[in-house]
């Protein structure tokens, strides 16, 4: 499957779908080291003759550790977390001192904001490491403080982060809930570009759920805003995402058209990471058109770029995609070689959705080779990981592989057990979809009912206005007749006199 872009590179071609359906570094370190030496000297100088710094002095060190952590974000997440944690420790100590010394509320609020920022940055690093539960924990802590400070900007950001994090865990109901809250805050702030980001996040969920019409509507909302602001980078991301909808409905010509629009912009912006993703997506699309030669050409470009960039996630995704080509060629041994390498990378970066998918794919391949014991081994692991992240669709695939494997081993009791589990999971996924459809129907019904009530009320008002108008006409006629009668009476009286 092609990769969905939303600020980070996400997604993986799920081989199961194809099986079952269709085929400046050193300089930066020197700068950081020199800053740390200066900071340490400042700390030692401040320590001489003074046990406790004032909260004002501490903010300098808090800012320093936060800034240093930012510089490590792209180099080493663990180091970044270390510096953010140091900033957090100083902030907490400073807050205790400020409460004891009865410092101003303004200073205390400044320190609370620094604390919220530190929590947020630590959560973001855990997000990049795919440690989503830890990420959510820190985002929630930052959110609590931001609400206390009534900082709508931070609240909106954190709702958005929680939406993306729950989405990565495939907990879509929770993700949509947080995206809706984020959107509400950004509307209050009138931050159009951030609203576009939320629309994009919602679009990714609808895409993953197979609700392509809804996905395209969210993407169009987002694209319109970015076009107005001239944000080419995000426009390219949305061209990619729109392409994926056409890819899923098998309109491959339009998919290629929009992928190429995205590729043009990324090359223009010299964003090699995104160019790498688009190569992958074009490869997947040409494969679906039945052009394996062109598909392999683009996959090779993607893999080469990803290795230069040391982009582990894209390497893993592309390896899985190449495995899909070998499956189409009935070369299961070669496919197993590539998907096993993909699994090793997913495990190294702790990408649990990727781990579950590749484990299930390996199980499928062993079943194809009639090595059913191995198929059981990998399918059980896939099932366990899928349950850990609450991914029902992946549980369903693993249970089907288990049923097939046990059937191959003539263990019909277990084959029936996992086939029943597979059917239950199918029903659960179907019920979830039906539940959403029912909720949409109720909302639509209530909206139409309110509209009918409004139209009825409008008609009543029109009737009342008509009656009132008629009454006014009658009064005017009576007054006119009365005036005329009096005038005639006066005229006759005068003539008689």
N, C-alpha and C positions, 0 to 999 in steps of 0.2 A: 504494500500500500504506500501511496505517496505521503509525504510528511506535511503536517499542518503547521504553519508558522504563525506565532503570535508573540513575537518578541524573543522567544527562545525556540530552539529546534526541538520539535516533539514528533511523536508518532513512529510507527513501524509497520511495514507491510506484514500483515498477519498471514503467514503461509497457509494457515488452515483455511482461510477464505479461498485461496487459489486452489487448494487441494480439493475442497468440497464443492466450489462453485466454478472458478475459472482460473484458466491458467493466468628592542630598547631596554631589555630585561636587566642587564648588569648595572646600567646607569641608575635604574629605579631602585635597586637594592642598595647601592651606595648612598643615594639620597635618603632612603629610609634609615639606614644605619647611622648616618651623620645626625639625623633628626633625633634618633633615640639617644645618642650620646649627649647631645645638647639638653634634651629633656631630663636625662638622668642627672646631669650636672646641676640643672635648675632645682631638681628635687632635693639633691644633697645640700645645696646652698640654702634652700628654704628650711631644711631640717635642722641646720645648725642654729642652736639657741631657740628653736621654736618647735614644740612637739606636734601642734595641730595647725594646719593651714586654715585660712578663712575660706568660706564657700566661694568667695570671688576668685581666690587663687586656684582653687580646685577646678573651676570651670575651664581654665587654660589647659590643664592636663587632661580633662575629660575630652575636650575638643581635639587635643593632640592624638589621643588614643583612637578616637572615632575616625579621624582623618587617616591615620596610619592603617587602620583596619580596612578603610576604603581602598587604599593602594594595594593591599594584599588580596582583594576580592577575586581578581582574575588570575592571581598567581597561586594562592594556596588558601582554600576556604578555612582550614583548621587554624592557620595563623591569623586570619582575619577574625575568626571567632575569639581567639585568645586576646587580641587587642580590644575588641568590643567588650569582652568580659571585664578587662581591666578598667575600661571606662565606666562600666556598670558598677563595679565595686567602689570606685571613687565617688560616683554619684550617690550611691546608697549611704556611704559614710558621711558625705557632705550634707545630705538631707537630714540625717540624725543630728549632726552638729547644728544645722540651721534651726531645727525644732527646739533644741536645747538652748540655743542662744537667742531664740525668739526673733530670728531674722525676718525681713519683710516678706509678705505674701508673694510679691513679684519675683523675688529671688527663689523662693521655694517652688513656684510654678515653673520657673526656668529650669531648675534641677529636675523636676518631675518630667518635663518635656524631654530633657536629655536622656532620662531613664527610659522613656517610651521609645525614643529613637534607637537606643542601644538594644532594647528588646527586639525591635523591628529588624535591625540589621543582623542580629544573631539568627532570627527566624528565617531571614532571606538566605543566609549561608546554608542552613540546614535544608532549605527548599532546593538549593542548587545541588546538594548532596543526596537528594531524594529521600531524606529522613523527614517524611512529611508529618508524622505525629509530633516530633520535637518542634518542627516549624510551626505547626498550629498552636502549640503550647506558648511559644514566645510571641506569636502574633496576637493571641488572646490577651496576654499580659500587657502588651503595648496598647491594645484596644481599650482595655479597662482604664488605663491611665489617661488615654486620649479622651475618653468619655468624661472622666473626672475633670479634665481641663477644658472640656467643651470645645475641643479643637477639631472642627468639622473636616478640615483638610486631611489631617492624620487619620481620622475615623474613616473617611472615604477610601483612602489608600489601603488601610488595613482590611476593610471589608472586601476590597478588590483582591488583595493578596490571599485572603482566606478562601475566596471564591475559586481562584486558580489552584490553590493547594488541594481543596476538596475535589476539584475536577481531576487532578492528577491521581487521586485515590479512587476515581470512578464513583464518588459519592455525589451524584449529579443533583439530587434534590437539595442537598445542603449547599452545594456550589451555587445553584441558581438563586437560592435564598440570599446568600451573601452578595452575589452580583446585583440583585435587585436593591439591596440596602445601599450598596456603593453607588449605584446609578441615581438613587434618590438624593444622596448627599451631593453628588457632582452636579445634579440639576439645581440644587439650592445655591451651589457655588458658581453656577453658570460656567463650568469648565467643560467646554465642548470636546476638546481633544481627549480628556480623560473619559468622558462619556463614550467616545468612539472606542477606546480601549476596552471598556466594559461590554459594549455591543459585540466586539470581536470575541471576548471570552465566552459570552453566552452563545455566540455562533458556533464555537468549537464544541460545546456540549451538544447542541442540536445536531451537529455534523456526526459526532460519535454515536448519537442515539439513532441515526438514520433518518432524522427529521430534516430532510434537505431543503424543503421549501422554507421552513423557519430559519434554517441556517443562512440561506441566501438573503433573506430579508434583513437579518442582523448585520450581515456583511455589507449590504447595500447602505444601510444607515451609517455604518462606520466609514465606508468608502466616501460617501458624500461629504462628511465632515472633514476628512483628511484632504480631500480634493479642494475644498474651500480654503483650507489653511496651507495648501501647497506642500503637504508633507509626503514627499515621494517615497520615503522609506516605508512608511506604514501603508501607503497605497500599494506598493509592491507586495507586501505581506498579504494584503487583502486580495490582490489579483491571484496569488497562489491559492488562497483559501476558496475563492470562487471557482477556480479551476478544479479543485477537489470535489466540489459538488457535481460538476459536469462529469468528472471522472467516475463518480459513484453511479450516476445514472447512464453511464456508458456513452456519453456524447464526447468522444475522445478528441474530435477535431477542435471543439470549443475549449476543451481542457488544455490542449497543446497551445492554442492561441493565447490564453491567459497566462499560462506558464512562461511563454516566451516574452510577454509584456513584463512579467515580474523579473525574468532573467536580464532583460535589457536594462532595467533600472538598477538592479543589484550590481551589474557589471559597471554601469556608469558611476555608481557610488563606491566602487571597489570594495564591496562587502563580500569577501571570498567565502565566508561561512555560509551566507545565504545562497550564493551561487552554487555552492556544493549541494545544498538541499534541493534547489531547483533541478540540478542535473539528475538527482535521485528521482524526483517526481516525473521528469520527462522520460526517464528510463522506464518507470512503472507504466506510464501511459502507452509508450510504444510497445511494451510487452503485451498490454491488453489489446492492442490493435493487431497482435500476432506478428509483430516485427521484432523478433528476438535479437537479431543482429544490431539493430538501432538501440534496442533496450540495453543490451550488454555494453554498448559503446558509452551510453550516458551513465550507467552504473559504474563503469570503470573510471570515468571522469570524477564521479562523486567520491568513490573510494580513495582515489589518489589525492584529491583535495582534502578529504577528511583526515587522512594520515599526515599530510603536511601540517594541517591545523591542530593535530592531536585531539580531534573531536571524537571522543570515544562513543558517544551516543549515536552519532551519524555513521560511524564505522560499523557499529553493531547492526543498525537498521539496514545499511547497504549490503552487508554480508547476508542478512536474512533474505533480502530481495534477490540477490544473485542465486541463493539456494533455490528460490522459487523458479528461476529459469531452468535449473538443472532438474527440478521436479517435472516441469513441462516436457523436458527431454527424456524423462524416465530414468535419469541417472541419480538414483537415491544415494549412492555412496558419496558422490561429489556434493550433493545437497546436504547430507549429514555432516560432512567436513566443514562446510561454511556455516551451518546453523549452530554447530557445536562451538565454533570460534565466537559466534555472536553471543551465545550463552555465557561464555567465559568473560566477555567484556561487560555484559549486563550485570553479572555478579560482582565484578570489580567495582562498578560505579553504583551498585546497590539500586538498580532500576527494577523494582519489583514487578511492575506491569510487563516489562520486557522479559524478565526472568520467567514469569509464568507462561507467556506466549511461546518462548523458545523451548522451554521444557516440554510443553504440549506438542510442539512441532517435531521435536526429537522423538517423542513417543509415537507420533503418527508415522514417522519414517521407519522406526523399528518394526512397527506393525506391517508396513509395506514389505519389509525384508523378512517377515515371518519370525522375527526375534522378539517373541511376545513377552518373555521374562523382562527384557530390557525395557520394552514398551510400558509394562506395568510399573517398573521402577521410576521412570521419568514422569509418567502420568500422575502417580501418587504425589510426587514432589510438586508438580504443576498445580494439582488440586489444593494442596496445602497453602501454597503461596497465594493462589487466587482467593482462598477463604480469608487469608490474613488481610488482604486489601479490599475485600468485599466486592470482587469482580465476578458477578453472576455469569456473564457471557463466557468468561475464561473457565469458570467452574464447569459450565456446560460442555465446553470442548474437551476438558480433561476427563470428565466422566464418560463421554462418548469413546474416547481413546481407551479408557479402562475396560469398558464393556466389550469393545472389539478385541482387546488383548486377551481378556479372560475367555472369550468365545474361541479364540485361536488356541487356547490352552485346554479347551474342553471343560473349563470350569464354568458350567452354565449357571450355577447358583450366583456367583459373583458377577457374571455377565449380565444376568437379569437384575441384580441389585443396582448396578451402576447405570443400566438402561432406564430403570425406574427413576433414579436420581436425575438422569439427564432429562427425562420427561417432566419431572417436577420443576427443574430449573427453567425449562422451556415455558412452562405454565407461569412461573413467577415473573419471568421477563415479559410474557404476554399480558399478564394481569397488571404489571406496572405500566405498560403502554396503554392498556385499556383504561386504567385509572386516570391517567393523564388525559386521555380522550374524553372521559366522562366529565372531568373537571373543566375542560375546555368547553364542552357542551353546556354545562351548567352556567358558566360565565357568559357564554353567548346567549343562552336563554334568558338569564337575568337582565342582560343588557337590552335584548329585544323587548322584554317585558316592560322595562323602564321607559324605553322609547315609545311603546304603545300607550303606556300611561300618560306620557308627556303629550303625545298626539291627541289623546282623548281629552286631556285637560285643555289643550290648545283649542280643540273644537268647542268645548264648553265655554271657553272665554269668547270665542268667535260668536257663539249663539247669544251669550249675554250682551256682547257688544252690539249685535244686530238688534236685539230686543230694546236695548237702551237707545239705539239710534232711532228706532221706530217710535218709541215713546217721546223722544225729543221732537220728532216731526209732528206728532199729534198735538203736542203742547203748542208748537209754533203755529199750527193751523188754527187751533182754538183761540189763541191770543190774537191772531190776525183777524179772525171772524169777529171777535169781540171788539177789536179796535175799529173795524169797519162799521159795525153796528152802532157804536157810540158816535162815530163821525157822522153817519147818516142822521141819527137822532138829533144831534146838535144842529145840523144843517136845516132840517125840517122845523125845528124849534125857532131858529132865527127867521126863517121865511114866514112862519105863522105870526110871529111877533111884529 
